[in-house]
Each structure stands twice: as structure tokens, then as C-alpha cells.
Amino acid sequence: MGATSHQAGAAGRALTADRPSSIRNVVLVGHSGSGKTTLVEALALTAGAVNRAGRVEDGATVSDYDEIEHRRQRSVQLSLVPVEWGGIKINILDTPGYADFVGELRAGLRAADAALFVVSASDGIDGATRMVWDECEAVGMPRAIVVTHLEAARSDYTQMTTVCGEIFGADDPDAVIPLYLPLHGPPGPDGHAPVTGLLGLLSQRVYEYTSGERVERDPDPAELSLITDARARLIEGIIAESEDESLMDRYLGGEEIDLKTLVDDLERAVARGTFHPVLMAAPALDGARQGLGTVELLELVTGGFPTPLERAAVPVTRPDGSARPDVTCDPDGSLVAEVVKTSSDPYVGRVSLVRVFSGTLKAEETVHVSGHGLADRGHEDHDVDERIGSLSSPFGKQQRVLTRCIAGDLACVAKLTRAETGDTLSAKDDPLLMAPWTMPDPLLPLAIEAHSKADEDKLSHGLARLVAEDPTMRLEQNPHTHQVVLWCLGEAHQDVALERLRTRYGVQVDPVPHKVSLRETFGAKAAGRGRHVKQSGGHGQFAICEIEVEPLPPGSGIEFVDKVVGGAVPRQFIPSVEKGVRTQAARGVAAGYPLVDVRITLLDGKAHSVDSSDAAFQTAGALALREAAAEARIDLLEPVAELAVVVPDEYVGPIMSDLAGRRGRVVGTDQASAGRTRVRAEIPEIEIGRYAVELRSVSHGTGRFARAYARHEPMPPQIAEKVREQAEKGS
């Protein structure tokens, strides 16, 4: 780490790997504004993938976003930037830092073998980043920390490394330790001394970047004295993770451990995911080629992060669910690849970013596409054979052509028209299926309507393509409210969905208020008489029926009872009365919501030998139900959800107060995990339409929740009256 240097890879060609051991897949994690994309560009510049202006050959920047990202000045999707260092291909996966696009982060974690957590020296570490760290720790993913924004006036690298140790090393503080200390230049007019180089704790060398290239030299006595204590702590931390149990005794006995042994043990501990070094990085100055700390970071990635060969075997099944041996990272093995991102290109159509876990994917070959497990989000299960188009390696807006992609590598695949994010690609004669990764449940509803008739014709196709790209989005066509609803992760997610519909698929839609599926029921027994008589010339209509309506227990639905005696209503017309009252019940009798949980009893009626008909008795039945409703108290029933909110312990009080203010009833709490509590509550759904946004505010981005329908129950009279007034205005 800092003891050696490598030659950079050449720009302008597609980077390929001939064996998995020469590949590293790294995902960048951090909150929005932490400097991930700037770091990617600095690494690409140092690796020689771009020129000194930070541009690839055609003038596009390495970090080119799609048109939506340009307008919003915010990364909203996963991007891949391959670079080469020391003969190693590094696939850098840059993820959005905004919570609404956590699905892209999950895809990046799935495709990567290690993670770089990017934290800002001026902004600190947010709760969402802490949660992702815990998730990575749970699965043993190797991690390192990169501190950015060292140029900010209020930045303090030493303090930031302490914070990283407290937050990321809560269970083992000696496993989160810096590898370098900053070398400061003279203070500027504002009193802030810029970081101009690094002091290597293991190598005891100084790496200066003031010239725009890394210059290595011996430390002077003052610089050497700065690193003594920090170096001792680092060495002890490395030795504690060493597989050589005699190393600690030798070190404590005064023996000087050689640098190669320390570096080798450090790299092994990082690859195992038990040691998490802290580094620093800053973009290159104008005209410079190397940004501060970028060489050291590339050395850590190539030397310390695991190869795809070290990833655990991937469990697979056959599409029918039958067992199949797990697959390993073998270029000659059975083909297993996964679509981690789907996007649309205006020229080549759908483009799929895939990670190959086993076998070798070749251009223009026929593969089997399996998609299972996301039917609840509008993604149908499917098993089809498709011929793929070209393979390419992305770089900004460029696509550099590949002929193949071996196990452990990533590539873009064109013309997979049926493949969606999360689907498995395998050999057509040996179809396999990987279980989909865990995706957050979209819980913020967006009801939409087509803006015009032309948009209405294109809406279904546009929505299908939209949800195919984004498995964190759920499409619902609500049978009760008759609304088309996109369930999203947050407001920014909603905005991007609307913009993509308009710009990519040419569909203009209008957001409309989301409706909750209310119900109506009778509050007491009532009677009604339906009279439908028209005999003014021609064939007449004659039907009279008398009914009684009484409430039933919740969940009973509509019960129809025939108690007619003496043939007052002929047998053939009793089903007509039932059809009429059920049709009216579905339309509602007060505010336009379906009527439920009542028994409707047909008691009496009258018929005419000529003018009575099926249609006449249907109308009479509906009139009778409306008359009974006019004479009775009609209660509005609202859906109640079971809510499970998981938050850090310090936010339990505010969460419970917030739920109480929403007419929620807390039914219990329990320990979800160390330092986190699950609050269980029952709450009217009308009160949590925007809870996905509001919980984020109350918990400072650290809370999550799940909801499930529980039942319908009576709405408070004052709220019900407002709903009725709104219904009358709408009609």
C-alpha cells in the first residue's frame, strides 16, 4: 500500500480480461454530494482512461449522465466505468447517493465484490450510509473508506478518521484504521492549510502531489515523528488480523516486521472483509494527471480487494424450481449471468448491463432469459430464448465493442427485448435461474392519467417499459378505485418516472390525487321500496319490490335473502332484483364507494303480466336500495394498515408521537437488531399516503417501514363528513 507503483492502462480501447483473477468489481457507496462521481473521474484520469481535461476521445466526460441527470444535477442511476491499473481491469460501479434510488445501489452491490464507502470530510456520515455498511457487514462484503472534500475549509481528516472508527468500527475499532496521514502545505488566506501529499504509515515514505504527479521521497525528521503512534496502531491492527499467530509475539518482543509481510497480511485481511482501511482522495488540479491519493486507492483496489474467484458459489435452480448445483466463477462453466440494470437507448433500443457469474457470454449468441419473483410489481414471470446483439463496454456515452465477456466481468448487451432488471441469462440448452436480490418495497403512490387520447394509446406500452427498467417501481391498476398507480420510493423517484415517460417513451401523463379504497355500510336496519312503473304508450315497464337492509359483521360482504311469499314477485325476476341491488351496492349509496357487510332481504313486490321484465326489476331493486340508504345512517369504512416501522432506538419516541398524530394505535415494540427497534401499529391508510417521505424526515433517513392491509373499519364522523362533501363537489 504505497510501496509500489503501476503503469496505467491505455485509453481509447475496450478493456477486456482474459481471466477472472485480473478483474476487480468495486461499488462506490455514499450519500448524495459525498463526491463519488468526482472520485470516479479522478481514478479514470489517473489510470489513463481519460486525457488531462478529464475527457474521453470524443469529448464526452467519463461521468456522462442521461438527459434527466443533466437537468437535475443529480445521479439517478447506476453507471459503470471500467479502468485498468497494473494489468488489472477494475469495473467501478458508481451508484446514486439519494435514498429514492436505492434500487440502483442494491444492483451495484449485487454486481460488485467489494465496496468503497465515500465520506465527505466536511459533511460527515449520514444514517443511510451507516445502514448500507451494516448490510455489507452482514454478508461479509470487503469494504474500505475514502475521505473526500479535503479542500473544504472546515474539513478535518484526522477527526473524520476518528468518526469512521466510531461508526464503522463500532464492533471492532482496530479494524477501521487510516493507511496514510495528510501532508499539509502552508495555510491560505482563510487559514486553511491544504493537503498536498500523504505520509505512508507502512512504507514510511512521503507521496507529494503538488506537481500534478505523485513524487515519492523520504520523510524529514519532523514528518517521521508525526507517524510514529499512528503507524504502531496500524501495525497492531494488521497483525491482529494475521493468520500467522506468532507475528504478534514477535512484534511485541521488539522484532521489526518487514514491509512485505505487513502489506501481504493487510491485503488478505481486506479481501476477507475483516479489515477496513481508511484512505483519502482529491481530484487533480487543473492540468494535472493524478489526483491526490488516487494512485494509493488504485493500489489498494488491485492488491487488497478480492477477485471474482473469491466470491462464494452462486446458488441457482432450474426455472421450474428444481435443484441444481451452485455455480462458481469459471469461464468454461455453465453460463449464468444476471441483468443488473436495464436502460433504453434511442438508437439501439433496450440495453442490459449484465454481470457474468459463470461461463462466457458471447456476442450474437442465443441465450435463455428467465425472470421470476417480481410478479407483485408488474413483472410477469417469463422463460424465453433470445438472440442477443452486440456486447460492449460502457464509458461515458461511448460503447466500446467486445466479442465476449468472461465469468467475473461486466458488459452491456444490446437487443435483449424481453430481459428485465433481475433476470437471469443462461445457455438455451441448460436454463438456470438466480434468485432475485432484495429490493426495497415502493410505498409512495403516484396516481396518473393520460394527458390526451394519443397518450392514452401509448400509456400501457410506456409503463411496461418503465417498470421493466426499474424493479423498485410497482405498477398497479386498482380494481376498486379504477386508478393507474405507480408505487415509487420517494418524490424524486416519482419525478424521474414522469420525466422518463415523457422524454423516452413520448407519453405525457398528469398526476391526480391518489384514492384510498373506502367502503360504505349501513349503521342500522332500514327498509326501502323500489317502484319502476312506465306505461305511457308502447311496451311498458312495471316492477315494484320492497326490501329490508341490516348491517352484518365486518368481512361479510353482501348477502341477499329471498323471503317473498305468494308469488308477489315471480320466481324468474328474483335474480333480477338481486342483480339490481348488487349493481347499486357496487356503485355505492352515499358517497360513491362500494357498499359492504349488509344483508338485503326481499320481502314483497308486485309484477305485471305484460310489462314486467328483467330490466324493470333490476331498476326497482336499485331504487329500493337507494331509498333504504336515504332513510338510514350510512357509515364510511376506511382501510386500516398494519405498519411495522424499524428505526434506531433514539427515534422511537418521535416515531410513536408521529403515529399517534395520524390516528395510529401502537400495538407493540420489539428489538429488530442491535440498536434498532421495530414499532408495530395499526393506522388508517388515508393517513400514510406520504409516509415514505415523512418517515425519512422524522428519522433523518434511517427508518424503514412495511405495510399490510388489515381490515376496513368505521371512519370518524367528522372526517367522513368531509369525504362526503368532497364527493358531492366532485359529482
C-alpha positions in Angstrom: 0.0 0.0 0.0 2.0 2.9 -1.2 5.2 0.9 -1.6 4.9 0.2 -5.3 3.6 1.9 -8.4 1.9 0.6 -11.6 1.6 1.5 -15.2 -1.7 2.9 -16.3 -3.9 1.3 -18.9 -4.3 2.9 -22.3 -7.3 5.0 -23.2 -9.4 4.6 -26.2 -9.9 0.8 -26.3 -12.4 -1.6 -24.8 -10.8 -3.1 -21.7 -11.0 -6.8 -21.7 -9.9 -9.5 -19.2 -8.7 -13.0 -20.2 -9.1 -14.5 -16.7 -11.2 -13.7 -13.6 -8.1 -13.2 -11.5 -7.3 -10.0 -13.4 -10.7 -8.4 -12.6 -11.9 -6.3 -9.7 -15.5 -5.2 -9.3 -16.0 -2.3 -6.9 -19.1 -0.4 -6.0 -18.9 3.2 -4.7 -21.3 3.9 -1.8 -22.0 7.3 -0.1 -24.6 10.0 0.4 -25.6 12.4 -2.3 -22.8 15.0 -2.6 -20.1 13.0 -1.0 -18.0 13.1 -4.1 -18.4 9.6 -5.6 -18.7 10.7 -9.3 -15.8 13.2 -8.9 -13.7 10.3 -7.4 -14.6 8.1 -10.4 -13.4 10.7 -12.8 -10.2 11.2 -10.8 -9.5 7.5 -10.8 -10.1 7.3 -14.5 -7.8 10.2 -15.1 -5.0 8.6 -13.0 -5.5 5.3 -14.8 -5.0 6.9 -18.1 -8.6 6.2 -19.3 -9.2 9.9 -20.0 -7.0 12.7 -21.0 -5.9 15.6 -18.8 -9.1 17.5 -19.4 -10.9 14.6 -17.9 -12.4 13.6 -21.3 -12.5 10.5 -23.5 -11.6 10.8 -27.2 -15.0 12.0 -28.5 -15.1 14.9 -25.9 -17.6 13.3 -23.6 -16.8 13.2 -19.9 -16.4 9.9 -18.2 -19.3 10.7 -15.9 -21.9 11.5 -18.6 -25.4 11.1 -17.2 -28.5 10.7 -19.1 -30.6 13.7 -20.0 -32.5 13.6 -16.8 -29.4 13.6 -14.7 -28.0 16.6 -16.6 -31.1 18.6 -15.9 -31.4 17.6 -12.2 -27.6 17.8 -11.4 -28.1 14.6 -9.5 -27.1 11.0 -10.3 -30.2 8.9 -10.5 -28.9 5.6 -12.0 -26.1 3.1 -11.7 -23.2 3.7 -14.1 -20.2 1.5 -14.9 -16.7 2.9 -15.6 -14.0 0.3 -16.5 -10.4 1.3 -16.0 -7.1 -0.6 -16.0 -4.3 -0.5 -13.5 -1.2 -2.7 -13.4 -2.8 -5.1 -15.8 -5.9 -5.4 -13.7 -9.3 -4.4 -15.1 -11.3 -2.5 -12.5 -15.1 -2.2 -13.0 -16.1 0.9 -11.0 -19.8 1.0 -10.3 -20.9 4.5 -9.4 -24.3 4.5 -7.5 -26.7 7.3 -6.7 -26.5 8.6 -3.2 -30.1 9.8 -2.9 -32.4 7.5 -1.0 -35.1 7.4 -3.7 -32.7 5.5 -6.0 -31.6 2.9 -3.5 -32.6 0.2 -6.1 -29.6 1.3 -8.2 -27.4 0.9 -5.1 -28.7 -2.6 -4.5 -28.0 -3.5 -8.1 -24.4 -2.2 -7.7 -23.9 -4.2 -4.5 -25.1 -7.3 -6.3 -22.7 -6.8 -9.2 -19.7 -5.9 -7.1 -17.3 -8.0 -5.0 -16.2 -5.1 -2.7 -17.3 -1.6 -1.7 -15.6 1.8 -1.3 -17.5 3.9 1.1 -17.1 7.6 0.1 -17.5 10.0 3.0 -17.1 13.8 3.0 -14.6 15.3 5.4 -16.9 18.4 5.6 -20.3 16.7 5.8 -19.8 13.6 7.8 -21.6 10.2 7.6 -25.4 10.0 7.3 -27.7 7.4 8.7 -28.4 5.8 5.3 -24.7 5.2 4.7 -24.4 3.5 8.1 -27.3 1.2 7.2 -25.6 0.1 4.0 -22.4 -0.5 5.9 -24.3 -2.8 8.2 -25.9 -4.6 5.3 -22.4 -5.2 3.7 -21.1 -6.4 7.1 -23.9 -8.9 7.4 -22.9 -10.6 4.1 -19.1 -10.2 4.7 -18.5 -7.9 1.7 -15.0 -6.4 1.8 -15.0 -2.6 2.4 -12.7 0.4 2.5 -13.4 4.0 3.3 -12.3 7.0 1.2 -12.4 10.5 2.7 -13.1 13.3 0.2 -13.6 17.1 0.2 -10.3 17.6 1.9 -10.2 21.0 0.2 -13.2 22.3 2.2 -12.3 25.0 4.7 -13.9 23.1 7.6 -12.6 19.7 6.6 -10.6 17.7 9.2 -9.2 14.4 8.0 -8.0 13.3 11.5 -11.4 14.0 13.0 -13.1 12.2 10.1 -11.0 9.1 10.6 -12.0 9.1 14.3 -15.7 9.3 13.3 -15.2 6.5 10.8 -13.7 4.3 13.5 -16.6 5.1 15.9 -19.3 4.5 13.3 -18.0 1.8 11.0 -15.8 0.1 13.7 -18.3 0.0 16.5 -17.8 -3.7 17.0 -14.0 -3.7 16.3 -12.4 -0.2 16.4 -9.0 -1.6 15.5 -10.4 -2.8 12.1 -11.0 0.7 10.8 -7.6 2.5 10.6 -6.1 5.0 8.2 -3.2 3.9 6.0 -1.9 7.4 5.4 -1.8 10.8 7.2 -2.2 14.1 5.3 0.7 16.3 4.5 -0.3 19.9 4.7 1.0 22.8 2.7 1.2 26.4 4.0 -2.1 28.0 5.2 -4.0 30.1 2.7 -5.7 33.5 3.3 -8.6 31.8 5.0 -6.2 30.0 7.4 -6.9 26.6 5.9 -3.8 24.5 5.2 -4.4 22.4 2.0 -3.5 18.8 1.8 -0.6 18.5 -0.6 0.6 14.9 0.0 0.4 11.7 2.0 2.5 10.2 4.7 2.6 6.4 4.2 2.3 4.7 7.6 3.6 1.3 6.5 6.2 2.4 3.9 7.3 5.5 6.0 7.5 7.4 2.7 6.1 10.7 1.6 4.0 11.0 -1.5 3.7 14.6 -2.8 1.1 15.6 -5.4 1.9 19.3 -5.7 3.4 18.9 -9.2 0.3 17.0 -10.6 2.2 13.7 -10.5 3.0 11.6 -7.4 6.5 12.2 -6.3 7.9 9.9 -3.6 10.6 10.9 -1.1 12.0 10.1 2.3 10.3 11.9 5.2 12.2 14.6 7.2 12.6 14.1 10.9 9.5 16.2 11.7 7.4 14.3 9.3 8.7 10.9 10.6 7.7 11.9 14.1 4.1 12.5 13.0 3.5 8.9 12.0 5.0 7.0 15.0 1.9 6.5 17.1 -0.4 6.0 14.1 1.9 3.5 12.5 2.1 1.4 15.6 -1.7 1.3 15.9 -1.9 0.3 12.2 0.7 -2.5 12.5 -1.0 -3.9 15.6 -4.4 -3.9 13.8 -2.9 -5.7 10.8 -1.1 -8.3 13.0 -4.3 -8.9 14.9 -5.9 -10.0 11.6 -2.9 -12.0 10.5 -3.2 -15.8 10.0 0.4 -16.1 11.5 -0.3 -16.3 15.2 3.4 -15.9 16.1 3.5 -12.4 14.5 2.1 -10.6 17.5 4.6 -12.2 19.9 7.4 -11.3 17.6 6.2 -7.7 17.2 5.7 -7.3 21.0 9.2 -8.8 21.5 10.7 -5.9 19.6 11.2 -7.5 16.2 10.8 -5.2 13.2 8.2 -6.9 10.9 9.2 -6.5 7.3 7.1 -4.4 5.0 6.2 -7.1 2.6 4.7 -9.3 5.4 2.6 -6.4 6.6 1.4 -5.5 3.2 0.5 -9.1 2.4 -1.4 -9.6 5.7 -3.2 -6.3 5.1 -4.3 -7.2 1.7 -5.5 -10.6 2.9 -7.5 -9.1 5.7 -9.1 -6.5 3.4 -10.0 -9.3 0.9 -11.6 -11.3 3.7 -13.7 -8.3 4.8 -12.2 -8.2 8.3 -10.1 -5.1 8.0 -11.3 -1.8 6.6 -8.6 0.8 5.7 -9.3 4.5 5.6 -7.7 6.4 2.7 -8.1 10.0 1.3 -8.6 11.3 -2.2 -9.0 14.6 -4.0 -9.4 15.5 -7.7 -6.5 16.5 -9.8 -5.6 20.2 -10.0 -6.1 21.9 -13.4 -3.8 20.4 -15.9 -2.6 17.7 -13.6 -2.9 14.0 -14.4 -3.1 12.5 -10.9 -5.4 13.4 -8.1 -4.2 13.2 -4.5 -4.5 9.7 -3.2 -5.8 8.1 -6.4 -2.7 6.1 -7.0 -2.8 4.7 -3.5 -6.5 3.9 -3.9 -5.9 2.0 -7.2 -3.2 0.1 -5.5 -5.5 -0.9 -2.7 -8.2 -2.0 -5.1 -5.9 -4.1 -7.2 -3.9 -5.5 -4.3 -6.4 -5.8 -1.5 -9.8 -6.2 -3.0 -10.9 -9.8 -3.9 -11.1 -11.2 -7.3 -14.3 -12.7 -8.6 -12.8 -16.1 -8.0 -13.0 -15.4 -4.2 -16.8 -14.8 -4.3 -18.9 -17.6 -2.8 -20.5 -20.0 -5.2 -23.8 -18.7 -6.6 -26.9 -20.7 -5.8 -29.1 -21.4 -8.8 -32.1 -23.5 -9.6 -33.8 -24.6 -12.8 -36.7 -22.3 -13.9 -39.2 -24.9 -12.6 -37.6 -24.6 -9.1 -35.8 -28.0 -9.2 -32.4 -28.2 -7.6 -29.2 -27.5 -9.4 -25.6 -27.5 -8.1 -24.2 -24.0 -7.3 -22.0 -22.4 -9.9 -18.6 -21.0 -9.5 -16.6 -18.3 -11.3 -15.4 -20.5 -14.2 -15.2 -19.1 -17.7 -15.6 -22.7 -19.0 -18.6 -23.5 -16.8 -22.3 -23.2 -17.4 -23.4 -19.8 -18.5 -25.0 -17.8 -15.6 -25.3 -14.0 -16.0 -27.7 -11.5 -14.4 -29.2 -8.3 -15.7 -28.3 -5.7 -13.0 -29.6 -2.7 -15.0 -31.9 -2.0 -17.9 -32.0 1.2 -19.9 -33.3 2.4 -23.3 -31.0 3.9 -26.0 -32.7 5.9 -28.7 -30.6 4.3 -31.4 -30.1 0.6 -30.3 -33.2 0.2 -28.1 -33.0 -1.7 -24.8 -29.5 -2.1 -23.3 -28.9 -4.5 -20.5 -25.9 -4.3 -18.1 -25.0 -7.8 -17.0 -22.7 -9.4 -14.6 -21.4 -12.8 -15.7 -21.1 -15.1 -12.7 -20.2 -18.3 -14.6 -19.3 -19.3 -18.2 -18.6 -16.9 -21.1 -21.2 -14.7 -22.8 -20.6 -14.2 -26.5 -22.0 -11.6 -28.9 -24.8 -12.7 -31.3 -25.5 -15.9 -29.4 -28.9 -17.2 -28.3 -29.4 -17.4 -24.6 -32.3 -18.3 -22.3 -33.8 -15.5 -20.3 -35.6 -16.3 -17.1 -37.4 -13.8 -14.9 -39.2 -14.9 -11.8 -40.2 -13.5 -8.4 -41.4 -9.9 -9.2 -44.9 -10.6 -10.3 -46.3 -8.4 -7.5 -44.5 -5.4 -9.1 -45.9 -5.8 -12.6 -43.2 -8.0 -13.9 -44.6 -11.2 -15.3 -42.7 -14.5 -14.9 -41.1 -15.5 -18.2 -38.9 -18.1 -19.8 -37.8 -17.3 -23.4 -34.9 -17.8 -25.7 -33.5 -14.7 -27.2 -30.6 -13.9 -29.6 -28.5 -11.1 -28.1 -26.9 -8.4 -30.1 -23.5 -6.8 -29.7 -21.5 -6.8 -26.4 -19.9 -3.6 -25.4 -18.1 -1.9 -22.5 -19.5 1.5 -21.5 -17.5 4.6 -20.9 -19.5 7.8 -20.6 -21.8 7.9 -23.6 -19.4 5.7 -25.6 -19.9 1.9 -26.1 -16.7 0.1 -26.9 -17.3 -3.2 -28.7 -16.5 -6.5 -27.1 -16.5 -10.0 -28.5 -17.1 -11.8 -25.3 -17.5 -11.3 -21.5 -16.0 -14.0 -19.2 -17.1 -15.0 -15.7 -16.5 -12.3 -13.2 -16.7 -9.4 -15.7 -19.5 -7.0 -16.7 -20.7 -5.9 -20.1 -23.6 -4.2 -21.9 -25.8 -6.4 -24.0 -27.9 -5.0 -26.8 -31.3 -6.1 -28.2 -32.5 -8.3 -25.3 -36.1 -7.2 -25.8 -37.6 -9.4 -23.2 -35.0 -9.2 -20.4 -35.7 -7.1 -17.4 -33.6 -6.0 -14.4 -33.1 -9.0 -12.2 -33.4 -11.6 -15.0 -31.0 -14.5 -15.4 -29.3 -15.3 -18.7 -28.1 -18.9 -19.2 -27.4 -21.4 -22.0 -30.6 -22.2 -24.0 -29.9 -25.9 -23.6 -29.2 -25.6 -19.8 -31.6 -22.9 -18.5 -30.9 -21.7 -14.9 -32.3 -19.1 -12.5 -30.7 -17.0 -9.8 -32.9 -15.8 -7.0 -33.6 -12.0 -7.3 -31.8 -9.8 -4.9 -33.7 -8.0 -2.1 -35.3 -4.8 -3.3 -37.0 -2.1 -1.2 -40.8 -2.1 -1.3 -42.1 1.1 -3.1 -44.6 2.6 -0.7 -45.3 6.1 -2.2 -48.2 6.1 -4.6 -48.5 8.2 -7.7 -51.8 8.0 -9.5 -51.7 9.1 -13.1 -54.0 9.7 -16.1 -53.1 10.0 -19.8 -52.9 13.7 -20.8 -54.7 13.1 -24.1 -56.2 10.4 -26.2 -52.9 10.0 -28.1 -51.1 9.5 -24.8 -53.7 7.0 -23.6 -53.0 4.8 -26.6 -49.2 4.8 -25.7 -49.6 4.6 -21.9 -49.7 0.9 -21.5 -46.6 0.3 -23.6 -44.7 3.1 -21.9 -45.5 1.9 -18.4 -44.5 -1.6 -19.2 -41.0 -0.5 -20.4 -40.7 1.8 -17.4 -41.2 -0.9 -14.8 -39.0 -3.3 -16.9 -36.1 -0.9 -16.3 -36.8 -0.4 -12.6 -37.8 -3.2 -10.3 -38.2 -0.8 -7.4 -41.2 0.6 -9.1 -44.6 -1.2 -8.9 -47.4 -0.8 -11.4 -51.0 -1.2 -10.1 -54.3 -0.9 -11.8 -56.5 -0.7 -8.8 -59.8 -2.5 -9.4 -61.6 -0.6 -6.6 -60.6 3.0 -7.4 -60.0 2.3 -11.1 -56.8 4.3 -11.0 -53.4 3.6 -12.6 -50.9 3.8 -9.8 -47.1 3.9 -9.9 -45.7 3.0 -6.5 -42.3 4.7 -6.0 -39.6 5.1 -3.4 -39.9 8.9 -3.0 -40.8 12.2 -4.6 -37.6 12.3 -6.7 -38.3 8.8 -7.9 -41.8 9.9 -9.0 -40.4 12.9 -10.8 -37.9 10.8 -12.7 -40.6 8.3 -13.7 -42.8 11.0 -15.1 -39.9 12.6 -17.0 -38.8 9.3 -18.4 -42.3 8.5 -19.6 -42.3 11.9 -21.4 -38.8 12.0 -22.8 -38.0 8.4 -23.5 -41.4 7.0 -24.4 -43.3 10.0 -25.6 -46.1 9.7 -23.1 -47.5 12.7 -21.3 -49.4 11.9 -18.1 -51.0 14.0 -15.4 -50.7 13.2 -11.7 -54.0 13.0 -10.0 -54.9 12.6 -6.3 -54.5 9.1 -5.1 -57.7 7.5 -3.9 -57.9 5.2 -0.9 -60.5 2.4 -1.4 -63.2 3.4 1.1 -66.4 1.4 1.6 -69.9 2.1 2.8 -72.2 0.2 5.1 -75.5 0.6 6.9 -75.3 1.8 10.5 -78.7 0.4 11.4 -81.6 -1.6 9.9 -83.6 0.2 7.2 -86.4 -0.5 4.7 -86.8 0.6 1.1 -89.4 0.4 -1.7 -88.4 0.5 -5.3 -91.1 1.4 -7.8 -90.3 1.4 -11.5 -93.5 2.0 -13.5 -93.7 3.4 -17.0 -96.9 2.8 -19.1 -97.2 5.8 -21.3 -97.6 4.2 -24.8 -95.9 1.2 -26.3 -94.4 -1.6 -24.3 -94.4 -0.5 -20.6 -92.2 -1.3 -17.6 -93.6 -2.4 -14.3 -91.7 -3.6 -11.2 -92.2 -3.0 -7.5 -90.1 -4.5 -4.7 -89.8 -4.0 -1.0 -86.5 -4.8 0.8 -85.0 -4.7 4.3 -81.3 -3.9 4.8 -79.5 -4.7 8.0 -75.7 -4.5 8.9 -73.6 -7.6 9.2 -70.2 -8.1 10.9 -67.1 -6.8 9.1 -66.0 -9.0 6.2 -69.4 -10.4 5.5 -69.8 -8.8 2.1 -73.3 -8.6 0.5 -75.8 -11.3 1.5 -79.1 -11.5 -0.4 -82.1 -13.3 1.0 -85.4 -14.1 -0.7 -88.5 -14.0 1.7 -91.2 -13.4 -0.9 -94.4 -15.4 -0.3 -97.4 -16.0 -2.5 -95.6 -15.2 -5.8 -95.8 -11.4 -5.3 -92.5 -11.3 -7.3 -92.4 -14.1 -9.8 -89.5 -16.6 -9.4 -87.9 -15.6 -12.7 -87.5 -12.0 -11.5 -86.0 -12.6 -8.1 -82.4 -12.9 -9.6 -83.1 -9.6 -11.4 -83.8 -7.9 -8.1 -80.6 -9.4 -6.6 -78.6 -8.2 -9.7 -80.1 -4.7 -9.4 -79.2 -4.3 -5.7 -75.7 -5.8 -6.1 -75.0 -3.4 -9.0 -76.2 -0.5 -7.0 -74.2 -1.7 -4.0 -71.0 -1.7 -6.1 -71.7 1.9 -7.2 -72.4 3.0 -3.6 -75.4 4.6 -1.9 -74.0 7.7 -0.2 -70.5 8.9 -1.4 -69.9 6.6 -4.3 -68.0 3.9 -2.5 -68.9 0.2 -2.7 -71.5 -1.0 -0.1 -70.4 -4.0 2.0 -71.3 -6.0 5.1 -75.1 -5.9 4.8 -77.9 -8.4 4.4 -80.5 -7.4 1.9 -83.8 -9.2 2.2 -86.5 -9.1 -0.5 -89.9 -9.1 1.4 -92.6 -8.3 -1.1 -93.4 -6.7 -4.5 -95.7 -6.5 -7.4 -95.5 -7.6 -11.1 -97.4 -7.1 -14.3 -98.2 -10.0 -16.6 -97.1 -8.0 -19.7 -94.9 -5.0 -18.6 -92.7 -6.7 -16.0 -89.2 -7.6 -17.2 -85.7 -8.4 -16.1 -84.5 -4.9 -16.7 -87.5 -3.4 -14.8 -86.9 -5.5 -11.7 -83.1 -4.7 -11.8 -84.0 -1.0 -11.8 -86.6 -1.5 -9.0 -84.0 -3.3 -6.8 -81.5 -0.5 -7.2 -84.2 2.1 -6.4 -85.2 0.2 -3.3 -81.6 0.1 -2.0 -81.2 3.8 -2.6 -84.4 4.6 -0.7 -83.3 2.5 2.2 -80.0 4.3 2.3 -81.8 7.7 2.3 -83.6 6.7 5.5 -80.6 5.1 7.3 -77.2 6.2 8.8 -74.5 5.2 6.3 -71.1 4.7 7.8 -67.9 5.2 5.7 -65.4 2.4 6.2 -61.7 3.2 5.7 -58.9 0.7 5.2 -56.6 0.2 8.1 -53.0 -1.0 7.6 -50.7 -2.9 9.9 -47.5 -0.9 10.0 -44.1 -2.1 11.1 -41.5 0.8 11.4 -37.9 0.0 12.1 -35.8 2.9 13.4 -32.7 3.4 15.6 -33.6 3.4 19.2 -33.2 7.2 19.6 -36.0 7.8 17.2 -38.6 5.6 18.8 -40.2 8.4 20.8 -40.6 10.8 17.8 -42.0 7.9 15.7 -44.6 6.9 18.2 -45.7 10.6 18.7 -45.9 11.0 14.9 -48.1 7.8 14.6 -50.4 9.0 17.3 -50.9 12.2 15.4 -52.0 10.2 12.4 -54.8 8.3 14.4 -52.4 5.4 14.7 -52.6 2.8 17.5 -49.2 1.4 18.6 -49.8 -2.3 19.4 -46.2 -3.2 20.4 -42.5 -2.8 20.1 -39.6 -5.3 19.8 -35.9 -5.3 19.1 -35.3 -5.5 15.4 -31.5 -5.7 15.7 -28.7 -4.2 17.7 -29.6 -0.5 18.3 -32.8 -0.7 16.3 -36.4 -1.1 17.4 -39.5 -2.2 15.5 -42.6 -0.3 16.2 -45.9 -2.1 15.3 -49.0 -0.1 14.8 -52.4 0.0 13.2 -53.2 3.1 11.2 -55.7 4.3 8.7 -54.3 4.1 5.2 -55.6 7.6 4.4 -53.1 8.9 7.0 -50.0 7.3 5.4 -50.2 8.2 1.8 -46.9 10.2 2.0 -45.4 8.3 4.9 -42.5 7.1 2.8 -41.4 10.8 2.6 -42.4 11.8 6.1 -40.7 8.9 7.9 -37.5 9.9 6.1 -37.8 13.3 7.7 -38.7 12.2 11.2 -35.9 9.5 11.3 -33.3 11.5 9.4 -33.2 8.9 6.6 -32.6 6.0 9.0 -36.1 4.5 9.2 -37.9 2.0 7.0 -41.3 0.5 7.2 -43.6 -2.2 5.8 -47.3 -2.1 5.5 -50.0 -4.7 5.0 -53.8 -4.4 4.7 -55.6 -5.4 8.0 -59.3 -4.6 7.6 -61.8 -1.8 7.0 -63.3 -0.1 10.0 -65.7 2.9 10.5 -64.2 6.4 9.8 -64.7 9.1 12.5 -67.9 11.1 11.7 -66.1 14.5 11.2 -63.7 13.0 8.7 -66.4 11.0 7.0 -68.5 14.2 6.6 -65.5 15.9 4.8 -65.2 13.0 2.5 -68.9 13.1 1.6 -68.7 16.9 0.9 -65.7 16.3 -1.4 -67.7 13.5 -3.2 -70.7 15.8 -3.7 -68.4 18.6 -5.1 -66.8 16.0 -7.4 -70.1 14.9 -8.8 
